[in-house]
Amino acid sequence: MAEKGAEESAKASPSSGEKQLPRRKQELDYFKRNAARLRTRNLGTGLLIGAFVVGMFSYTILSVKQERVLEELDDEARVHIMRGPRTGANS
């Protein structure tokens, strides 16, 4: 009789793997049903992040080019200031 009680208590408490199995099956079914929607959402998110990165990169490159242009203009202005005004008498 003691053996029957031990066997019944062992059968009554499922292991952690047995507890997770139905939940895993539900998750798998959910992903199978909604795979196209998830794929579309992931694609949209990827494109949005990619567009942000490309925009940030372009903005950075553009601002660096503007700094170079401004530096070149400053250098040209310094040269013209050092030479002085160009008039008919000193050219």
Accessible surface in RSA format (square Angstrom, percent):
REM  Atomic radii and reference values for relative SASA: ProtOr
REM  Chains: A
REM  Algorithm: Lee & Richards
REM  Probe-radius: 1.40
REM  Slices: 20
REM RES _ NUM      All-atoms   Total-Side   Main-Chain    Non-polar    All polar
REM                ABS   REL    ABS   REL    ABS   REL    ABS   REL    ABS   REL
RES MET A   1   201.27 104.2 153.90 101.9  47.37 112.8 122.71 104.3  78.56 104.1
RES ALA A   2    89.50  82.3  67.45 104.1  22.05  50.2  79.08 111.4  10.42  27.6
RES GLU A   3   136.07  78.1 131.75  99.7   4.33  10.3  50.54  97.8  85.53  69.8
RES LYS A   4   142.68  69.6 141.23  86.7   1.45   3.4  85.49  77.0  57.19  60.9
RES GLY A   5    38.72  47.7   0.00   N/A  38.72  47.7  32.90  90.3   5.82  13.0
RES ALA A   6    62.70  57.7  50.37  77.7  12.34  28.1  56.85  80.1   5.85  15.5
RES GLU A   7   103.37  59.3  98.50  74.5   4.87  11.6  36.58  70.8  66.79  54.5
RES GLU A   8   117.69  67.6 112.33  85.0   5.35  12.7  42.87  82.9  74.82  61.1
RES SER A   9    70.35  59.5  57.90  77.3  12.46  28.7  47.89 102.0  22.46  31.5
RES ALA A  10    71.58  65.8  48.31  74.6  23.27  52.9  57.90  81.5  13.68  36.2
RES LYS A  11   170.57  83.2 140.51  86.2  30.06  71.6  94.45  85.0  76.12  81.1
RES ALA A  12    80.29  73.8  47.01  72.5  33.27  75.7  59.28  83.5  21.00  55.6
RES SER A  13    77.13  65.2  63.13  84.2  14.00  32.2  46.86  99.8  30.27  42.4
RES PRO A  14    61.91  45.1  50.83  46.3  11.08  40.3  54.68  45.1   7.22  44.9
RES SER A  15    66.64  56.3  53.47  71.4  13.17  30.3  54.46 116.0  12.17  17.1
RES SER A  16    80.30  67.9  73.12  97.6   7.18  16.5  39.57  84.3  40.73  57.1
RES GLY A  17    46.00  56.7   0.00   N/A  46.00  56.7  37.10 101.8   8.90  19.9
RES GLU A  18   105.82  60.8  94.38  71.4  11.44  27.2  38.12  73.7  67.70  55.3
RES LYS A  19   134.54  65.6 112.21  68.9  22.33  53.2  63.34  57.0  71.20  75.8
RES GLN A  20    96.29  53.8  94.50  69.1   1.79   4.3  26.70  56.8  69.59  52.8
RES LEU A  21    95.56  53.2  94.07  67.3   1.49   3.8  95.47  67.0   0.09   0.3
RES PRO A  22    74.85  54.6  70.72  64.5   4.13  15.0  74.06  61.1   0.79   4.9
RES ARG A  23   142.45  59.8 139.94  71.3   2.51   6.0  49.52  67.7  92.93  56.3
RES ARG A  24   147.58  62.0 142.97  72.9   4.61  11.0  41.28  56.4 106.30  64.4
RES LYS A  25   120.33  58.7 118.45  72.7   1.88   4.5  70.05  63.1  50.28  53.6
RES GLN A  26   107.95  60.4 102.65  75.0   5.31  12.6  37.13  79.0  70.82  53.7
RES GLU A  27    62.52  35.9  59.59  45.1   2.93   7.0  20.76  40.2  41.76  34.1
RES LEU A  28    99.38  55.3  97.04  69.4   2.34   5.9  98.92  69.5   0.46   1.2
RES ASP A  29    75.69  53.0  73.86  73.5   1.83   4.3  18.23  42.9  57.46  57.3
RES TYR A  30    95.23  44.5  95.23  54.2   0.00   0.0  65.29  49.1  29.94  36.9
RES PHE A  31   105.65  52.9 103.90  64.4   1.74   4.5 104.18  63.2   1.47   4.2
RES LYS A  32   141.98  69.3 115.47  70.8  26.51  63.1  76.50  68.9  65.48  69.7
RES ARG A  33   176.88  74.3 140.61  71.7  36.27  86.4  76.01 103.9 100.88  61.1
RES ASN A  34    26.77  18.5  24.74  23.9   2.03   4.9   2.24   5.4  24.53  23.7
RES ALA A  35    35.78  32.9  31.08  48.0   4.70  10.7  33.83  47.6   1.94   5.1
RES ALA A  36    67.98  62.5  63.88  98.6   4.10   9.3  64.94  91.4   3.04   8.1
RES ARG A  37   127.28  53.4 119.06  60.7   8.22  19.6  61.96  84.7  65.32  39.6
RES LEU A  38    47.30  26.3  47.30  33.8   0.00   0.0  47.30  33.2   0.00   0.0
RES ARG A  39   158.32  66.5 153.99  78.5   4.33  10.3  71.20  97.3  87.12  52.8
RES THR A  40    93.97  66.8  88.55  89.8   5.42  12.9  66.03  88.7  27.94  42.2
RES ARG A  41   135.17  56.8 125.99  64.2   9.19  21.9  61.29  83.8  73.88  44.8
RES ASN A  42   103.32  71.3  93.95  90.8   9.37  22.6  25.03  60.2  78.30  75.7
RES LEU A  43   114.98  64.0 108.44  77.6   6.54  16.4 114.41  80.3   0.57   1.5
RES GLY A  44    37.81  46.6   0.00   N/A  37.81  46.6  32.38  88.9   5.43  12.2
RES THR A  45    70.18  49.9  65.76  66.7   4.42  10.5  48.72  65.4  21.46  32.4
RES GLY A  46    41.29  50.9   0.00   N/A  41.29  50.9  32.20  88.4   9.08  20.3
RES LEU A  47   119.11  66.3 113.23  81.0   5.88  14.8 115.15  80.9   3.96  10.7
RES LEU A  48   129.81  72.3 125.60  89.9   4.21  10.6 128.89  90.5   0.93   2.5
RES ILE A  49   102.36  58.2 100.89  75.2   1.47   3.5 102.36  73.7   0.00   0.0
RES GLY A  50    31.09  38.3   0.00   N/A  31.09  38.3  30.72  84.3   0.37   0.8
RES ALA A  51    66.31  61.0  48.32  74.6  17.99  40.9  56.43  79.5   9.88  26.2
RES PHE A  52   131.37  65.7 121.76  75.4   9.62  25.0 130.02  78.8   1.35   3.9
RES VAL A  53    86.32  56.8  84.12  76.2   2.20   5.3  85.54  74.3   0.78   2.1
RES VAL A  54    97.34  64.1  96.00  86.9   1.34   3.2  97.34  84.6   0.00   0.0
RES GLY A  55    37.90  46.7   0.00   N/A  37.90  46.7  33.05  90.7   4.86  10.9
RES MET A  56    98.33  50.9  93.80  62.1   4.53  10.8  77.13  65.6  21.20  28.1
RES PHE A  57   132.86  66.5 127.51  79.0   5.35  13.9 132.35  80.2   0.51   1.5
RES SER A  58    56.92  48.1  50.50  67.4   6.43  14.8  35.82  76.3  21.11  29.6
RES TYR A  59   148.11  69.1 143.81  81.8   4.30  11.2 102.16  76.8  45.95  56.6
RES THR A  60    65.12  46.3  63.63  64.5   1.49   3.5  51.13  68.7  13.99  21.2
RES ILE A  61    69.78  39.7  69.70  51.9   0.08   0.2  69.70  50.2   0.08   0.2
RES LEU A  62   101.13  56.3  99.55  71.2   1.58   4.0 100.91  70.9   0.22   0.6
RES SER A  63    33.81  28.6  31.85  42.5   1.95   4.5  22.00  46.9  11.80  16.5
RES VAL A  64    55.98  36.8  55.95  50.6   0.03   0.1  55.95  48.6   0.03   0.1
RES LYS A  65   116.86  57.0 116.03  71.2   0.84   2.0  62.97  56.7  53.89  57.4
RES GLN A  66    99.43  55.6  96.92  70.8   2.51   6.0  29.84  63.5  69.59  52.8
RES GLU A  67   101.65  58.4 100.14  75.8   1.51   3.6  31.45  60.8  70.20  57.3
RES ARG A  68   143.84  60.4 142.93  72.9   0.91   2.2  43.29  59.2 100.55  60.9
RES VAL A  69    79.73  52.5  79.73  72.2   0.00   0.0  79.73  69.3   0.00   0.0
RES LEU A  70   105.52  58.8 105.47  75.5   0.05   0.1 105.47  74.1   0.05   0.1
RES GLU A  71   106.30  61.0 104.69  79.2   1.61   3.8  38.57  74.6  67.73  55.3
RES GLU A  72   104.53  60.0 102.89  77.8   1.64   3.9  35.07  67.8  69.46  56.7
RES LEU A  73    95.58  53.2  91.74  65.6   3.84   9.6  92.04  64.6   3.54   9.5
RES ASP A  74    76.82  53.8  74.60  74.3   2.22   5.3  11.16  26.3  65.66  65.5
RES ASP A  75    70.13  49.1  68.82  68.5   1.31   3.1  26.06  61.3  44.07  44.0
RES GLU A  76    97.69  56.1  95.05  71.9   2.64   6.3  35.41  68.5  62.28  50.8
RES ALA A  77    48.75  44.8  41.93  64.7   6.81  15.5  48.27  68.0   0.48   1.3
RES ARG A  78   142.89  60.0 142.33  72.6   0.56   1.3  63.97  87.4  78.93  47.8
RES VAL A  79    72.24  47.5  69.53  62.9   2.71   6.5  72.12  62.7   0.11   0.3
RES HIS A  80   104.74  57.2  99.89  69.4   4.86  12.4  66.72  68.8  38.03  44.2
RES ILE A  81   133.19  75.8 114.35  85.2  18.84  45.4 120.44  86.7  12.75  34.6
RES MET A  82   164.83  85.4 132.37  87.6  32.46  77.3 106.96  90.9  57.88  76.7
RES ARG A  83   154.93  65.0 119.98  61.2  34.95  83.2  39.89  54.5 115.04  69.7
RES GLY A  84    24.64  30.4   0.00   N/A  24.64  30.4  19.44  53.3   5.21  11.7
RES PRO A  85   106.23  77.4  92.71  84.5  13.52  49.2 104.19  86.0   2.04  12.7
RES ARG A  86   161.86  68.0 127.86  65.2  33.99  80.9  48.10  65.7 113.75  68.9
RES THR A  87    73.40  52.2  64.01  64.9   9.39  22.4  66.51  89.3   6.89  10.4
RES GLY A  88    77.63  95.7   0.00   N/A  77.63  95.7  41.39 113.6  36.24  81.2
RES ALA A  89   107.05  98.4  60.63  93.6  46.42 105.6  71.73 101.0  35.32  93.6
RES ASN A  90    95.20  65.7  59.84  57.8  35.36  85.1  41.53  99.9  53.67  51.9
RES SER A  91   100.50  84.9  34.75  46.4  65.76 151.5  41.65  88.7  58.86  82.5
END  Absolute sums over single chains surface
CHAIN  1 A     8789.5       7633.6       1155.9       5586.9       3202.5
END  Absolute sums over all chains
TOTAL          8789.5       7633.6       1155.9       5586.9       3202.5
